[in-house]
Amino acid sequence: MDPNATPANRFNELPTETQEFLPKLQKENIDLMTEGLKLVRAILTIGRFMKWVVIIFLSLVVGTVTLYDNLMKMWGWLHPGK
């Protein structure tokens, strides 16, 4: 789409479905879609954050179990009779 074209010409370059959809929009619909986009952005941000929270939690669990197992092995080497 040519950004320098007049609005009427830019509208003509849009797909037919979009041309039929845009005139039906009211101010409330546009405000709702704007808020919806903000909500989707926030959900995606929280999703990325939660992904890392889960990865870090699982890493800590596996690391703790591995450390405990290796410490018990070392304890067994240092105190073989117990």
C-alpha positions, -999 to +999 in steps of 0.1 A: +000+000+000+013+035-009+015+055+024+015+088+004-018+080-014-049+099-005-072+081+020-098+073-006-072+056-029-056+037+001-091+024+009-095+011-027-062-009-023-076-029+006-091-063+002-128-065-004-136-080+030-118-051+047-136-025+026-169-041+037-159-043+074-145-007+079-177+013+072-196-008+098-173+002+126-185+027+152-164+047+177-173+022+205-160-007+184-128+010+176-123+018+213-130-018+222-106-031+196-079-007+209-084-020+245-085-055+232-051-050+216-037-037+248-051-067+267-035-091+242-002-074+245-004-076+283-013-113+281+016-121+258+039-103+282+026-122+312+029-154+292+065-148+284+072-140+321+053-171+333+073-193+308+105-182+324+091-186+359+082-223+351+116-229+335+135-214+365+113-234+390+119-267+371+156-259+369+158-253+406+139-285+414+162-306+392+193-288+404+183-293+441+176-330+436+209-334+417+229-315+443+213-336+471+221-368+453+257-358+447+262-346+483+249-380+496+274-398+473+302-376+487+290-383+522+292-420+515+327-417+502+339-398+532+321-421+557+320-456+541+309-475+572+278-456+579 
